[in-house]
Amino acid sequence: MVSIIKNQLLKHLSRFTKNLSADKVNLSTFKGEGELTNLELNEIVLTDLLELPCWLRLSKALCNKVTFRIQWTKLKSVPIHLNLDEVNIIAETCEELRPMSAQAGLSSYAGVPGKYSFIHKVIDGITVTVNTVNITFNSPAFTASVQVSRIILESKSPGWERSDLRMTRLKEPDKGQLLIFKELEWQTVRIEAKSTKDKNLTPLRLLTNQARCRITIKKRLSDCFIMGSRLVIILDDLLWVLTDSQLKAALHFLDSLAGLVQKATALTRKAKAARKLEVSCDERVSTKHKEMNVFVFF
């Protein structure tokens, strides 16, 4: 039984990880608990999943330990709890814009396809906690480090309160749509950036405490497609000591990225225009077929 569940777990996780083997998985079926160690995440899949801009790419993503807890008899009301200890990510700017994946986005990796069912409810209700996330950002002009601690992502009621898992979704059968309410909370964020070209520039530092991000996701019941989302960020404390030299450094950092961002924006506009043209052509063809069918009927 344990080996069967292990194989299924490895099968699904292999999409998001690299070099994952059975010896890295410790599983207790009856307790509903498990542990994975020394995970190397697939940076290409993660880049597509997060829909990062085409001027930015992930070069490495590691997690030292993942634990999970599943209450088999209460899956309808109690969420699966996934805990990550420490996540280390290295990101860098691209010299040339990377090609955008046709499958980019959360919908393409959302799991089981088909009509919204019980398994989708379980996946959507997962609670994720992360002790620490360390992000190192490298570019030709500057390097930056970001540390986020005590992160928790959990389902909430429409009034943004903790409640039974069954109360965290609003279904609209007439429209064939579903609203899911998630709240992302973190304790502290520390950001530091320093120039690699001008050593005289003062490092830029930013510190925030106890912030929340409320996320409302709209899904289509027929195929689980994510139709849209709404994000609201709430900051309790924002501490930013900005001197003249730090302001100069901030402008220098933004200027170093301006060219890449402009190229990426132009590329995105072209892609959107091509998609609109394709949809318009499909609608015209569909309308023409309907007109022909009516003509043949008469």
TAHURA-V483718 format. One line per field, one symbol per residue. psi: psi as a letter, one per 20 degrees, with the letter a starting at -180 (. if undefined). burial: + if it has 16 or more other C-alpha atoms within 10 Angstrom, else -. Layout:
psi->???
burial->???
This chain:
psi->gghghgghghghhhhirqkprhiipopoghikqrppqlpoqohgghghgilqqijqqphqpqphppqqppnhikhhhpqpopppfpppppqqqpgqpqppqijqrhhikicpraqpaghhggghjpppqpgppppppprhhrqqppppqmpporqrrhjlqpaqhijjqopnhhikrpppoqppqqgqpppppqqigoiippqppppqqmqqopppppqphhjjpohrqppppopgpooooorghhghgghgghhhigggggghgggggggghhgggggggghggghggghhggghg.
burial->-----+---+-----++--+----+-+-----+++++-+++++-+++++---++++++-++++-+++++++---+-++++++++++++++++++--+--+---++---+------+---+++-++++++++++++++++-++++++++++++++++++------+++++-------++++++++++-++-+-+++-----+++++-+++++++++++++++--+++-------------------++-++-++------++--+--+-------------------------------
